[in-house]
Amino acid sequence: MAADLVRVRVLVSGRVQGVGFRWGVMSRARSLGLGGSVRNLADGRVEAVLEGPRDRVDSVAEWCRRGPSGARVDGIEVAEEQPLGEVEFAQRPAG
């Protein structure tokens, strides 16, 4: 595994469900070749797990601070995790 690979878990709160947030994350992550997943959480947040080169991961995490035009981001938590070697990006069922 390349040394520049990172993995972060991003939890976004606010008006982030039903506004195209997951689609926006998925579209950006796939266009940048990132691995990971995105899903709605039962508490109203969106969770994104992003894995790949740091600059690309940071780019998507930064987008999550704004989200799509219909979103209102009230808070964001970003936690680094151990990379797992994921290369595909998927939308997961709500959790």
mmCIF file as gemmi writes it, N, C-alpha and C atoms, coordinates in Angstrom:
data_model
loop_
_atom_site.group_PDB
_atom_site.id
_atom_site.type_symbol
_atom_site.label_atom_id
_atom_site.label_alt_id
_atom_site.label_comp_id
_atom_site.label_asym_id
_atom_site.label_entity_id
_atom_site.label_seq_id
_atom_site.pdbx_PDB_ins_code
_atom_site.Cartn_x
_atom_site.Cartn_y
_atom_site.Cartn_z
_atom_site.occupancy
_atom_site.B_iso_or_equiv
_atom_site.pdbx_formal_charge
_atom_site.auth_seq_id
_atom_site.auth_asym_id
_atom_site.pdbx_PDB_model_num
ATOM 1 N N . MET Axp A 1 ? 0.845 -1.172 0 1 0 ? 1 A 1
ATOM 2 C CA . MET Axp A 1 ? 0 0 0 1 0 ? 1 A 1
ATOM 3 C C . MET Axp A 1 ? 0.889 1.233 0 1 0 ? 1 A 1
ATOM 4 N N . ALA Axp A 2 ? 0.582 2.197 -0.821 1 0 ? 2 A 1
ATOM 5 C CA . ALA Axp A 2 ? 1.399 3.401 -0.93 1 0 ? 2 A 1
ATOM 6 C C . ALA Axp A 2 ? 1.328 4.206 0.355 1 0 ? 2 A 1
ATOM 7 N N . ALA Axp A 3 ? 2.451 4.84 0.692 1 0 ? 3 A 1
ATOM 8 C CA . ALA Axp A 3 ? 2.54 5.596 1.94 1 0 ? 3 A 1
ATOM 9 C C . ALA Axp A 3 ? 1.637 6.817 1.945 1 0 ? 3 A 1
ATOM 10 N N . ASP Axp A 4 ? 1.286 7.346 0.775 1 0 ? 4 A 1
ATOM 11 C CA . ASP Axp A 4 ? 0.483 8.567 0.741 1 0 ? 4 A 1
ATOM 12 C C . ASP Axp A 4 ? -1.015 8.289 0.807 1 0 ? 4 A 1
ATOM 13 N N . LEU Axp A 5 ? -1.398 7.026 0.979 1 0 ? 5 A 1
ATOM 14 C CA . LEU Axp A 5 ? -2.817 6.702 1.088 1 0 ? 5 A 1
ATOM 15 C C . LEU Axp A 5 ? -3.308 6.995 2.499 1 0 ? 5 A 1
ATOM 16 N N . VAL Axp A 6 ? -4.489 7.614 2.57 1 0 ? 6 A 1
ATOM 17 C CA . VAL Axp A 6 ? -5.119 7.894 3.854 1 0 ? 6 A 1
ATOM 18 C C . VAL Axp A 6 ? -6.567 7.442 3.79 1 0 ? 6 A 1
ATOM 19 N N . ARG Axp A 7 ? -7.161 7.323 4.972 1 0 ? 7 A 1
ATOM 20 C CA . ARG Axp A 7 ? -8.578 6.96 5.085 1 0 ? 7 A 1
ATOM 21 C C . ARG Axp A 7 ? -9.168 7.859 6.164 1 0 ? 7 A 1
ATOM 22 N N . VAL Axp A 8 ? -10.274 8.517 5.836 1 0 ? 8 A 1
ATOM 23 C CA . VAL Axp A 8 ? -10.954 9.342 6.829 1 0 ? 8 A 1
ATOM 24 C C . VAL Axp A 8 ? -12.435 9.006 6.859 1 0 ? 8 A 1
ATOM 25 N N . ARG Axp A 9 ? -13.008 9.155 8.052 1 0 ? 9 A 1
ATOM 26 C CA . ARG Axp A 9 ? -14.459 9.019 8.238 1 0 ? 9 A 1
ATOM 27 C C . ARG Axp A 9 ? -14.971 10.423 8.515 1 0 ? 9 A 1
ATOM 28 N N . VAL Axp A 10 ? -15.931 10.854 7.681 1 0 ? 10 A 1
ATOM 29 C CA . VAL Axp A 10 ? -16.492 12.197 7.775 1 0 ? 10 A 1
ATOM 30 C C . VAL Axp A 10 ? -17.95 12.072 8.194 1 0 ? 10 A 1
ATOM 31 N N . LEU Axp A 11 ? -18.326 12.744 9.275 1 0 ? 11 A 1
ATOM 32 C CA . LEU Axp A 11 ? -19.711 12.77 9.739 1 0 ? 11 A 1
ATOM 33 C C . LEU Axp A 11 ? -20.207 14.205 9.598 1 0 ? 11 A 1
ATOM 34 N N . VAL Axp A 12 ? -21.27 14.38 8.823 1 0 ? 12 A 1
ATOM 35 C CA . VAL Axp A 12 ? -21.78 15.715 8.52 1 0 ? 12 A 1
ATOM 36 C C . VAL Axp A 12 ? -23.185 15.85 9.08 1 0 ? 12 A 1
ATOM 37 N N . SER Axp A 13 ? -23.412 16.919 9.847 1 0 ? 13 A 1
ATOM 38 C CA . SER Axp A 13 ? -24.735 17.163 10.42 1 0 ? 13 A 1
ATOM 39 C C . SER Axp A 13 ? -25.328 18.451 9.861 1 0 ? 13 A 1
ATOM 40 N N . GLY Axp A 14 ? -26.645 18.561 9.973 1 0 ? 14 A 1
ATOM 41 C CA . GLY Axp A 14 ? -27.374 19.705 9.446 1 0 ? 14 A 1
ATOM 42 C C . GLY Axp A 14 ? -28.497 19.211 8.55 1 0 ? 14 A 1
ATOM 43 N N . ARG Axp A 15 ? -28.864 20.021 7.561 1 0 ? 15 A 1
ATOM 44 C CA . ARG Axp A 15 ? -29.848 19.553 6.576 1 0 ? 15 A 1
ATOM 45 C C . ARG Axp A 15 ? -29.054 18.897 5.45 1 0 ? 15 A 1
ATOM 46 N N . VAL Axp A 16 ? -28.748 17.61 5.625 1 0 ? 16 A 1
ATOM 47 C CA . VAL Axp A 16 ? -27.848 16.914 4.702 1 0 ? 16 A 1
ATOM 48 C C . VAL Axp A 16 ? -28.465 15.65 4.103 1 0 ? 16 A 1
ATOM 49 N N . GLN Axp A 17 ? -29.702 15.344 4.483 1 0 ? 17 A 1
ATOM 50 C CA . GLN Axp A 17 ? -30.391 14.204 3.885 1 0 ? 17 A 1
ATOM 51 C C . GLN Axp A 17 ? -31.514 14.727 2.994 1 0 ? 17 A 1
ATOM 52 N N . GLY Axp A 18 ? -31.676 14.096 1.83 1 0 ? 18 A 1
ATOM 53 C CA . GLY Axp A 18 ? -32.73 14.49 0.911 1 0 ? 18 A 1
ATOM 54 C C . GLY Axp A 18 ? -32.393 15.712 0.073 1 0 ? 18 A 1
ATOM 55 N N . VAL Axp A 19 ? -31.111 16.066 0.021 1 0 ? 19 A 1
ATOM 56 C CA . VAL Axp A 19 ? -30.684 17.262 -0.727 1 0 ? 19 A 1
ATOM 57 C C . VAL Axp A 19 ? -29.596 16.942 -1.754 1 0 ? 19 A 1
ATOM 58 N N . GLY Axp A 20 ? -29.345 15.646 -1.998 1 0 ? 20 A 1
ATOM 59 C CA . GLY Axp A 20 ? -28.318 15.255 -2.97 1 0 ? 20 A 1
ATOM 60 C C . GLY Axp A 20 ? -26.919 15.175 -2.397 1 0 ? 20 A 1
ATOM 61 N N . PHE Axp A 21 ? -26.807 15.159 -1.073 1 0 ? 21 A 1
ATOM 62 C CA . PHE Axp A 21 ? -25.485 15.139 -0.44 1 0 ? 21 A 1
ATOM 63 C C . PHE Axp A 21 ? -24.724 13.856 -0.768 1 0 ? 21 A 1
ATOM 64 N N . ARG Axp A 22 ? -25.395 12.707 -0.582 1 0 ? 22 A 1
ATOM 65 C CA . ARG Axp A 22 ? -24.721 11.427 -0.86 1 0 ? 22 A 1
ATOM 66 C C . ARG Axp A 22 ? -24.305 11.342 -2.318 1 0 ? 22 A 1
ATOM 67 N N . TRP Axp A 23 ? -25.189 11.77 -3.223 1 0 ? 23 A 1
ATOM 68 C CA . TRP Axp A 23 ? -24.861 11.725 -4.645 1 0 ? 23 A 1
ATOM 69 C C . TRP Axp A 23 ? -23.644 12.601 -4.931 1 0 ? 23 A 1
ATOM 70 N N . GLY Axp A 24 ? -23.584 13.773 -4.324 1 0 ? 24 A 1
ATOM 71 C CA . GLY Axp A 24 ? -22.449 14.669 -4.527 1 0 ? 24 A 1
ATOM 72 C C . GLY Axp A 24 ? -21.141 14.069 -4.045 1 0 ? 24 A 1
ATOM 73 N N . VAL Axp A 25 ? -21.178 13.453 -2.864 1 0 ? 25 A 1
ATOM 74 C CA . VAL Axp A 25 ? -19.977 12.801 -2.34 1 0 ? 25 A 1
ATOM 75 C C . VAL Axp A 25 ? -19.557 11.665 -3.27 1 0 ? 25 A 1
ATOM 76 N N . MET Axp A 26 ? -20.524 10.826 -3.645 1 0 ? 26 A 1
ATOM 77 C CA . MET Axp A 26 ? -20.214 9.67 -4.487 1 0 ? 26 A 1
ATOM 78 C C . MET Axp A 26 ? -19.642 10.108 -5.837 1 0 ? 26 A 1
ATOM 79 N N . SER Axp A 27 ? -20.25 11.097 -6.447 1 0 ? 27 A 1
ATOM 80 C CA . SER Axp A 27 ? -19.79 11.591 -7.742 1 0 ? 27 A 1
ATOM 81 C C . SER Axp A 27 ? -18.351 12.112 -7.659 1 0 ? 27 A 1
ATOM 82 N N . ARG Axp A 28 ? -18.073 12.903 -6.642 1 0 ? 28 A 1
ATOM 83 C CA . ARG Axp A 28 ? -16.723 13.46 -6.487 1 0 ? 28 A 1
ATOM 84 C C . ARG Axp A 28 ? -15.706 12.366 -6.165 1 0 ? 28 A 1
ATOM 85 N N . ALA Axp A 29 ? -16.067 11.477 -5.25 1 0 ? 29 A 1
ATOM 86 C CA . ALA Axp A 29 ? -15.141 10.413 -4.856 1 0 ? 29 A 1
ATOM 87 C C . ALA Axp A 29 ? -14.807 9.507 -6.044 1 0 ? 29 A 1
ATOM 88 N N . ARG Axp A 30 ? -15.826 9.126 -6.814 1 0 ? 30 A 1
ATOM 89 C CA . ARG Axp A 30 ? -15.582 8.26 -7.971 1 0 ? 30 A 1
ATOM 90 C C . ARG Axp A 30 ? -14.758 8.976 -9.032 1 0 ? 30 A 1
ATOM 91 N N . SER Axp A 31 ? -15.031 10.266 -9.265 1 0 ? 31 A 1
ATOM 92 C CA . SER Axp A 31 ? -14.283 10.998 -10.293 1 0 ? 31 A 1
ATOM 93 C C . SER Axp A 31 ? -12.811 11.145 -9.913 1 0 ? 31 A 1
ATOM 94 N N . LEU Axp A 32 ? -12.517 11.096 -8.612 1 0 ? 32 A 1
ATOM 95 C CA . LEU Axp A 32 ? -11.13 11.209 -8.145 1 0 ? 32 A 1
ATOM 96 C C . LEU Axp A 32 ? -10.489 9.844 -7.897 1 0 ? 32 A 1
ATOM 97 N N . GLY Axp A 33 ? -11.237 8.762 -8.145 1 0 ? 33 A 1
ATOM 98 C CA . GLY Axp A 33 ? -10.693 7.416 -7.98 1 0 ? 33 A 1
ATOM 99 C C . GLY Axp A 33 ? -10.526 6.98 -6.541 1 0 ? 33 A 1
ATOM 100 N N . LEU Axp A 34 ? -11.363 7.499 -5.644 1 0 ? 34 A 1
ATOM 101 C CA . LEU Axp A 34 ? -11.266 7.135 -4.233 1 0 ? 34 A 1
ATOM 102 C C . LEU Axp A 34 ? -12.046 5.862 -3.935 1 0 ? 34 A 1
ATOM 103 N N . GLY Axp A 35 ? -11.644 5.183 -2.892 1 0 ? 35 A 1
ATOM 104 C CA . GLY Axp A 35 ? -12.395 4.066 -2.354 1 0 ? 35 A 1
ATOM 105 C C . GLY Axp A 35 ? -13.205 4.543 -1.169 1 0 ? 35 A 1
ATOM 106 N N . GLY Axp A 36 ? -14.146 3.715 -0.732 1 0 ? 36 A 1
ATOM 107 C CA . GLY Axp A 36 ? -14.924 4.037 0.453 1 0 ? 36 A 1
ATOM 108 C C . GLY Axp A 36 ? -16.401 3.925 0.216 1 0 ? 36 A 1
ATOM 109 N N . SER Axp A 37 ? -17.177 4.7 0.997 1 0 ? 37 A 1
ATOM 110 C CA . SER Axp A 37 ? -18.625 4.603 0.912 1 0 ? 37 A 1
ATOM 111 C C . SER Axp A 37 ? -19.268 5.848 1.508 1 0 ? 37 A 1
ATOM 112 N N . VAL Axp A 38 ? -20.569 5.974 1.256 1 0 ? 38 A 1
ATOM 113 C CA . VAL Axp A 38 ? -21.354 7.056 1.837 1 0 ? 38 A 1
ATOM 114 C C . VAL Axp A 38 ? -22.729 6.502 2.185 1 0 ? 38 A 1
ATOM 115 N N . ARG Axp A 39 ? -23.32 7.006 3.285 1 0 ? 39 A 1
ATOM 116 C CA . ARG Axp A 39 ? -24.655 6.561 3.673 1 0 ? 39 A 1
ATOM 117 C C . ARG Axp A 39 ? -25.301 7.59 4.586 1 0 ? 39 A 1
ATOM 118 N N . ASN Axp A 40 ? -26.623 7.55 4.638 1 0 ? 40 A 1
ATOM 119 C CA . ASN Axp A 40 ? -27.378 8.319 5.616 1 0 ? 40 A 1
ATOM 120 C C . ASN Axp A 40 ? -27.352 7.559 6.933 1 0 ? 40 A 1
ATOM 121 N N . LEU Axp A 41 ? -27.313 8.291 8.033 1 0 ? 41 A 1
ATOM 122 C CA . LEU Axp A 41 ? -27.42 7.685 9.354 1 0 ? 41 A 1
ATOM 123 C C . LEU Axp A 41 ? -28.804 7.971 9.93 1 0 ? 41 A 1
ATOM 124 N N . ALA Axp A 42 ? -29.25 7.109 10.815 1 0 ? 42 A 1
ATOM 125 C CA . ALA Axp A 42 ? -30.586 7.235 11.402 1 0 ? 42 A 1
ATOM 126 C C . ALA Axp A 42 ? -30.758 8.543 12.168 1 0 ? 42 A 1
ATOM 127 N N . ASP Axp A 43 ? -29.671 9.13 12.659 1 0 ? 43 A 1
ATOM 128 C CA . ASP Axp A 43 ? -29.761 10.37 13.442 1 0 ? 43 A 1
ATOM 129 C C . ASP Axp A 43 ? -29.787 11.629 12.563 1 0 ? 43 A 1
ATOM 130 N N . GLY Axp A 44 ? -29.861 11.442 11.227 1 0 ? 44 A 1
ATOM 131 C CA . GLY Axp A 44 ? -29.964 12.581 10.329 1 0 ? 44 A 1
ATOM 132 C C . GLY Axp A 44 ? -28.653 13.041 9.723 1 0 ? 44 A 1
ATOM 133 N N . ARG Axp A 45 ? -27.545 12.455 10.171 1 0 ? 45 A 1
ATOM 134 C CA . ARG Axp A 45 ? -26.251 12.82 9.605 1 0 ? 45 A 1
ATOM 135 C C . ARG Axp A 45 ? -25.963 12 8.353 1 0 ? 45 A 1
ATOM 136 N N . VAL Axp A 46 ? -24.941 12.426 7.609 1 0 ? 46 A 1
ATOM 137 C CA . VAL Axp A 46 ? -24.392 11.647 6.503 1 0 ? 46 A 1
ATOM 138 C C . VAL Axp A 46 ? -22.987 11.22 6.912 1 0 ? 46 A 1
ATOM 139 N N . GLU Axp A 47 ? -22.673 9.954 6.664 1 0 ? 47 A 1
ATOM 140 C CA . GLU Axp A 47 ? -21.339 9.412 6.938 1 0 ? 47 A 1
ATOM 141 C C . GLU Axp A 47 ? -20.664 9.082 5.62 1 0 ? 47 A 1
ATOM 142 N N . ALA Axp A 48 ? -19.46 9.607 5.441 1 0 ? 48 A 1
ATOM 143 C CA . ALA Axp A 48 ? -18.659 9.269 4.265 1 0 ? 48 A 1
ATOM 144 C C . ALA Axp A 48 ? -17.325 8.718 4.727 1 0 ? 48 A 1
ATOM 145 N N . VAL Axp A 49 ? -16.911 7.619 4.126 1 0 ? 49 A 1
ATOM 146 C CA . VAL Axp A 49 ? -15.589 7.055 4.366 1 0 ? 49 A 1
ATOM 147 C C . VAL Axp A 49 ? -14.831 7.205 3.056 1 0 ? 49 A 1
ATOM 148 N N . LEU Axp A 50 ? -13.698 7.881 3.118 1 0 ? 50 A 1
ATOM 149 C CA . LEU Axp A 50 ? -12.929 8.215 1.917 1 0 ? 50 A 1
ATOM 150 C C . LEU Axp A 50 ? -11.529 7.657 2.053 1 0 ? 50 A 1
ATOM 151 N N . GLU Axp A 51 ? -11.07 6.942 1.022 1 0 ? 51 A 1
ATOM 152 C CA . GLU Axp A 51 ? -9.725 6.365 1.058 1 0 ? 51 A 1
ATOM 153 C C . GLU Axp A 51 ? -9.025 6.606 -0.268 1 0 ? 51 A 1
ATOM 154 N N . GLY Axp A 52 ? -7.795 7.081 -0.183 1 0 ? 52 A 1
ATOM 155 C CA . GLY Axp A 52 ? -6.999 7.333 -1.373 1 0 ? 52 A 1
ATOM 156 C C . GLY Axp A 52 ? -5.888 8.316 -1.062 1 0 ? 52 A 1
ATOM 157 N N . PRO Axp A 53 ? -5.311 8.932 -2.098 1 0 ? 53 A 1
ATOM 158 C CA . PRO Axp A 53 ? -4.254 9.922 -1.878 1 0 ? 53 A 1
ATOM 159 C C . PRO Axp A 53 ? -4.781 11.103 -1.052 1 0 ? 53 A 1
ATOM 160 N N . ARG Axp A 54 ? -3.957 11.6 -0.148 1 0 ? 54 A 1
ATOM 161 C CA . ARG Axp A 54 ? -4.381 12.639 0.796 1 0 ? 54 A 1
ATOM 162 C C . ARG Axp A 54 ? -5.004 13.857 0.106 1 0 ? 54 A 1
ATOM 163 N N . ASP Axp A 55 ? -4.407 14.338 -0.973 1 0 ? 55 A 1
ATOM 164 C CA . ASP Axp A 55 ? -4.941 15.552 -1.592 1 0 ? 55 A 1
ATOM 165 C C . ASP Axp A 55 ? -6.344 15.33 -2.142 1 0 ? 55 A 1
ATOM 166 N N . ARG Axp A 56 ? -6.606 14.15 -2.667 1 0 ? 56 A 1
ATOM 167 C CA . ARG Axp A 56 ? -7.936 13.852 -3.205 1 0 ? 56 A 1
ATOM 168 C C . ARG Axp A 56 ? -8.956 13.652 -2.091 1 0 ? 56 A 1
ATOM 169 N N . VAL Axp A 57 ? -8.558 12.943 -1.041 1 0 ? 57 A 1
ATOM 170 C CA . VAL Axp A 57 ? -9.43 12.744 0.116 1 0 ? 57 A 1
ATOM 171 C C . VAL Axp A 57 ? -9.763 14.102 0.744 1 0 ? 57 A 1
ATOM 172 N N . ASP Axp A 58 ? -8.748 14.951 0.913 1 0 ? 58 A 1
ATOM 173 C CA . ASP Axp A 58 ? -8.965 16.275 1.499 1 0 ? 58 A 1
ATOM 174 C C . ASP Axp A 58 ? -9.911 17.112 0.647 1 0 ? 58 A 1
ATOM 175 N N . SER Axp A 59 ? -9.829 16.96 -0.669 1 0 ? 59 A 1
ATOM 176 C CA . SER Axp A 59 ? -10.69 17.706 -1.579 1 0 ? 59 A 1
ATOM 177 C C . SER Axp A 59 ? -12.16 17.368 -1.343 1 0 ? 59 A 1
ATOM 178 N N . VAL Axp A 60 ? -12.479 16.083 -1.223 1 0 ? 60 A 1
ATOM 179 C CA . VAL Axp A 60 ? -13.868 15.675 -0.997 1 0 ? 60 A 1
ATOM 180 C C . VAL Axp A 60 ? -14.306 16.05 0.422 1 0 ? 60 A 1
ATOM 181 N N . ALA Axp A 61 ? -13.421 15.868 1.4 1 0 ? 61 A 1
ATOM 182 C CA . ALA Axp A 61 ? -13.767 16.245 2.776 1 0 ? 61 A 1
ATOM 183 C C . ALA Axp A 61 ? -14.056 17.744 2.856 1 0 ? 61 A 1
ATOM 184 N N . GLU Axp A 62 ? -13.304 18.544 2.139 1 0 ? 62 A 1
ATOM 185 C CA . GLU Axp A 62 ? -13.529 19.993 2.125 1 0 ? 62 A 1
ATOM 186 C C . GLU Axp A 62 ? -14.881 20.317 1.484 1 0 ? 62 A 1
ATOM 187 N N . TRP Axp A 63 ? -15.234 19.616 0.402 1 0 ? 63 A 1
ATOM 188 C CA . TRP Axp A 63 ? -16.547 19.818 -0.23 1 0 ? 63 A 1
ATOM 189 C C . TRP Axp A 63 ? -17.667 19.535 0.77 1 0 ? 63 A 1
ATOM 190 N N . CYS Axp A 64 ? -17.454 18.526 1.64 1 0 ? 64 A 1
ATOM 191 C CA . CYS Axp A 64 ? -18.472 18.161 2.631 1 0 ? 64 A 1
ATOM 192 C C . CYS Axp A 64 ? -18.761 19.3 3.603 1 0 ? 64 A 1
ATOM 193 N N . ARG Axp A 65 ? -17.852 20.239 3.753 1 0 ? 65 A 1
ATOM 194 C CA . ARG Axp A 65 ? -18.081 21.379 4.644 1 0 ? 65 A 1
ATOM 195 C C . ARG Axp A 65 ? -19.15 22.323 4.088 1 0 ? 65 A 1
ATOM 196 N N . ARG Axp A 66 ? -19.377 22.262 2.763 1 0 ? 66 A 1
ATOM 197 C CA . ARG Axp A 66 ? -20.392 23.097 2.107 1 0 ? 66 A 1
ATOM 198 C C . ARG Axp A 66 ? -21.575 22.259 1.651 1 0 ? 66 A 1
ATOM 199 N N . GLY Axp A 67 ? -21.27 21.141 0.969 1 0 ? 67 A 1
ATOM 200 C CA . GLY Axp A 67 ? -22.315 20.28 0.425 1 0 ? 67 A 1
ATOM 201 C C . GLY Axp A 67 ? -22.958 20.889 -0.802 1 0 ? 67 A 1
ATOM 202 N N . PRO Axp A 68 ? -24.007 20.266 -1.287 1 0 ? 68 A 1
ATOM 203 C CA . PRO Axp A 68 ? -24.722 20.778 -2.459 1 0 ? 68 A 1
ATOM 204 C C . PRO Axp A 68 ? -25.526 22.028 -2.093 1 0 ? 68 A 1
ATOM 205 N N . SER Axp A 69 ? -26.062 22.689 -3.086 1 0 ? 69 A 1
ATOM 206 C CA . SER Axp A 69 ? -26.734 23.97 -2.864 1 0 ? 69 A 1
ATOM 207 C C . SER Axp A 69 ? -27.921 23.885 -1.899 1 0 ? 69 A 1
ATOM 208 N N . GLY Axp A 70 ? -28.629 22.761 -1.848 1 0 ? 70 A 1
ATOM 209 C CA . GLY Axp A 70 ? -29.787 22.635 -0.956 1 0 ? 70 A 1
ATOM 210 C C . GLY Axp A 70 ? -29.454 22.254 0.469 1 0 ? 70 A 1
ATOM 211 N N . ALA Axp A 71 ? -28.199 21.985 0.742 1 0 ? 71 A 1
ATOM 212 C CA . ALA Axp A 71 ? -27.793 21.527 2.076 1 0 ? 71 A 1
ATOM 213 C C . ALA Axp A 71 ? -27.494 22.709 2.999 1 0 ? 71 A 1
ATOM 214 N N . ARG Axp A 72 ? -27.578 22.428 4.295 1 0 ? 72 A 1
ATOM 215 C CA . ARG Axp A 72 ? -27.102 23.355 5.316 1 0 ? 72 A 1
ATOM 216 C C . ARG Axp A 72 ? -26.229 22.537 6.264 1 0 ? 72 A 1
ATOM 217 N N . VAL Axp A 73 ? -24.933 22.744 6.195 1 0 ? 73 A 1
ATOM 218 C CA . VAL Axp A 73 ? -24.007 21.986 7.036 1 0 ? 73 A 1
ATOM 219 C C . VAL Axp A 73 ? -23.833 22.736 8.355 1 0 ? 73 A 1
ATOM 220 N N . ASP Axp A 74 ? -24.235 22.081 9.45 1 0 ? 74 A 1
ATOM 221 C CA . ASP Axp A 74 ? -24.106 22.675 10.783 1 0 ? 74 A 1
ATOM 222 C C . ASP Axp A 74 ? -22.835 22.224 11.482 1 0 ? 74 A 1
ATOM 223 N N . GLY Axp A 75 ? -22.351 21.04 11.136 1 0 ? 75 A 1
ATOM 224 C CA . GLY Axp A 75 ? -21.149 20.522 11.792 1 0 ? 75 A 1
ATOM 225 C C . GLY Axp A 75 ? -20.531 19.411 10.98 1 0 ? 75 A 1
ATOM 226 N N . ILE Axp A 76 ? -19.229 19.241 11.172 1 0 ? 76 A 1
ATOM 227 C CA . ILE Axp A 76 ? -18.517 18.167 10.477 1 0 ? 76 A 1
ATOM 228 C C . ILE Axp A 76 ? -17.437 17.623 11.402 1 0 ? 76 A 1
ATOM 229 N N . GLU Axp A 77 ? -17.335 16.312 11.442 1 0 ? 77 A 1
ATOM 230 C CA . GLU Axp A 77 ? -16.274 15.637 12.193 1 0 ? 77 A 1
ATOM 231 C C . GLU Axp A 77 ? -15.471 14.821 11.194 1 0 ? 77 A 1
ATOM 232 N N . VAL Axp A 78 ? -14.149 14.935 11.256 1 0 ? 78 A 1
ATOM 233 C CA . VAL Axp A 78 ? -13.274 14.176 10.365 1 0 ? 78 A 1
ATOM 234 C C . VAL Axp A 78 ? -12.284 13.418 11.241 1 0 ? 78 A 1
ATOM 235 N N . ALA Axp A 79 ? -12.274 12.093 11.103 1 0 ? 79 A 1
ATOM 236 C CA . ALA Axp A 79 ? -11.364 11.254 11.884 1 0 ? 79 A 1
ATOM 237 C C . ALA Axp A 79 ? -10.549 10.371 10.95 1 0 ? 79 A 1
ATOM 238 N N . GLU Axp A 80 ? -9.242 10.381 11.138 1 0 ? 80 A 1
ATOM 239 C CA . GLU Axp A 80 ? -8.387 9.505 10.329 1 0 ? 80 A 1
ATOM 240 C C . GLU Axp A 80 ? -8.476 8.081 10.856 1 0 ? 80 A 1
ATOM 241 N N . GLU Axp A 81 ? -8.421 7.136 9.911 1 0 ? 81 A 1
ATOM 242 C CA . GLU Axp A 81 ? -8.44 5.715 10.241 1 0 ? 81 A 1
ATOM 243 C C . GLU Axp A 81 ? -7.308 5.032 9.483 1 0 ? 81 A 1
ATOM 244 N N . GLN Axp A 82 ? -7.073 3.782 9.814 1 0 ? 82 A 1
ATOM 245 C CA . GLN Axp A 82 ? -6.055 2.995 9.113 1 0 ? 82 A 1
ATOM 246 C C . GLN Axp A 82 ? -6.576 2.642 7.723 1 0 ? 82 A 1
ATOM 247 N N . PRO Axp A 83 ? -5.831 2.955 6.648 1 0 ? 83 A 1
ATOM 248 C CA . PRO Axp A 83 ? -6.275 2.566 5.293 1 0 ? 83 A 1
ATOM 249 C C . PRO Axp A 83 ? -6.466 1.056 5.184 1 0 ? 83 A 1
ATOM 250 N N . LEU Axp A 84 ? -7.512 0.662 4.455 1 0 ? 84 A 1
ATOM 251 C CA . LEU Axp A 84 ? -7.833 -0.754 4.273 1 0 ? 84 A 1
ATOM 252 C C . LEU Axp A 84 ? -7.558 -1.24 2.854 1 0 ? 84 A 1
ATOM 253 N N . GLY Axp A 85 ? -7.177 -0.327 1.962 1 0 ? 85 A 1
ATOM 254 C CA . GLY Axp A 85 ? -6.916 -0.715 0.586 1 0 ? 85 A 1
ATOM 255 C C . GLY Axp A 85 ? -8.16 -0.719 -0.282 1 0 ? 85 A 1
ATOM 256 N N . GLU Axp A 86 ? -9.223 -0.036 0.145 1 0 ? 86 A 1
ATOM 257 C CA . GLU Axp A 86 ? -10.444 0.028 -0.669 1 0 ? 86 A 1
ATOM 258 C C . GLU Axp A 86 ? -10.187 0.848 -1.924 1 0 ? 86 A 1
ATOM 259 N N . VAL Axp A 87 ? -10.679 0.36 -3.059 1 0 ? 87 A 1
ATOM 260 C CA . VAL Axp A 87 ? -10.489 1.08 -4.319 1 0 ? 87 A 1
ATOM 261 C C . VAL Axp A 87 ? -11.819 1.406 -5.001 1 0 ? 87 A 1
ATOM 262 N N . GLU Axp A 88 ? -12.91 0.796 -4.544 1 0 ? 88 A 1
ATOM 263 C CA . GLU Axp A 88 ? -14.227 1.064 -5.1 1 0 ? 88 A 1
ATOM 264 C C . GLU Axp A 88 ? -14.977 1.993 -4.162 1 0 ? 88 A 1
ATOM 265 N N . PHE Axp A 89 ? -15.853 2.835 -4.71 1 0 ? 89 A 1
ATOM 266 C CA . PHE Axp A 89 ? -16.669 3.708 -3.876 1 0 ? 89 A 1
ATOM 267 C C . PHE Axp A 89 ? -18.129 3.321 -4.053 1 0 ? 89 A 1
ATOM 268 N N . ALA Axp A 90 ? -18.845 3.145 -2.936 1 0 ? 90 A 1
ATOM 269 C CA . ALA Axp A 90 ? -20.223 2.661 -2.983 1 0 ? 90 A 1
ATOM 270 C C . ALA Axp A 90 ? -21.132 3.489 -2.093 1 0 ? 90 A 1
ATOM 271 N N . GLN Axp A 91 ? -22.411 3.466 -2.428 1 0 ? 91 A 1
ATOM 272 C CA . GLN Axp A 91 ? -23.428 4.025 -1.545 1 0 ? 91 A 1
ATOM 273 C C . GLN Axp A 91 ? -23.939 2.86 -0.715 1 0 ? 91 A 1
ATOM 274 N N . ARG Axp A 92 ? -23.907 2.992 0.598 1 0 ? 92 A 1
ATOM 275 C CA . ARG Axp A 92 ? -24.347 1.916 1.479 1 0 ? 92 A 1
ATOM 276 C C . ARG Axp A 92 ? -25.744 2.191 1.993 1 0 ? 92 A 1
ATOM 277 N N . PRO Axp A 93 ? -26.441 1.154 2.44 1 0 ? 93 A 1
ATOM 278 C CA . PRO Axp A 93 ? -27.779 1.341 3.011 1 0 ? 93 A 1
ATOM 279 C C . PRO Axp A 93 ? -27.697 2.217 4.26 1 0 ? 93 A 1
ATOM 280 N N . ALA Axp A 94 ? -28.771 2.911 4.542 1 0 ? 94 A 1
ATOM 281 C CA . ALA Axp A 94 ? -28.832 3.766 5.726 1 0 ? 94 A 1
ATOM 282 C C . ALA Axp A 94 ? -28.553 2.956 6.977 1 0 ? 94 A 1
ATOM 283 N N . GLY Axp A 95 ? -27.945 3.596 7.925 1 0 ? 95 A 1
ATOM 284 C CA . GLY Axp A 95 ? -27.587 2.889 9.155 1 0 ? 95 A 1
ATOM 285 C C . GLY Axp A 95 ? -28.007 3.639 10.379 1 0 ? 95 A 1
